[in-house]
Amino acid sequence: MKSILFAAVIALALGAPVHAQEALPYTEGAVVEVTSVDIMDGEFDHYMEYLQTKYKPRMEAQKKAGIILDYGVYQNQTGKDEDADLYLVVFYPNMAALDGLRERVDPLMTKVSGESVSQANTAFAARGKMRNIMGNELLRELKLK
């Protein structure tokens, strides 16, 4: 039994360098966070005003600080009730940019908004009357060579 296990380990070890030398047909690119938002009836313009006055300055500050590459707000045009109305999209340079993100973003957001983290959390909950966060997705771009 030990000899079979040993042979398997040797075969894997010898095969690893060959596999590692194979060129992948892609490189890893930016990371995209997509937040799906369902807007409550009659609240679309109010939520868009929030995005313009509160969300945008915060995102611009992160962009200027080099934390994010870009961001965008996308409206869903499919018209299905079960789908999100808006998608908030944030582009990060790579997965490593997510390490220690709160430690870098929280002080910046406090400076930009004038709200403590606790106040920002309370405001987040209050926006529940305007919208429902349906979920988040984290996607990594694979750039084809």
Phi, psi and omega in degrees: 000316180297324182291325177293315179298317179298316180297321179294319179295317179296317180298318178294319181295320180287329180281336183299314181298325179295316180294320182294334182277345179293133179280131176281149181279012182209164169237154179281134183246212184294161177250136183239128174255125181242120177253123180270127185236128174258119181272132179293150179307132178079002185250004185302308182296323177296318181291321177296324176296317176301314181300319181293315189270330185246311184292312184301311179300325179293318180290321178297321178296319178294323179294314180297325180282353180081013180284320178239158176276318183191178177206165178199159176239124184238133177264133177283129183254007185285331178081009177278133182297328184278353180267161177294152175274321180229154172235123174265121188240129179235132182254122176252151182297325182191179180295325181299333179296341180276343179292127179064026185299313182298322180296331179271325187275318185305311179297324179295317180293323177296319179295315184289316187268337186078006180256141171289169178300320179297317178295321178296322178295320178296318179295322178301313180296321181295331179291353177301337177287340180263330188206164174234126176281115183277335179159173178232148173231144176242117186241144174246130177288137172246111182273118179288138181283000000 
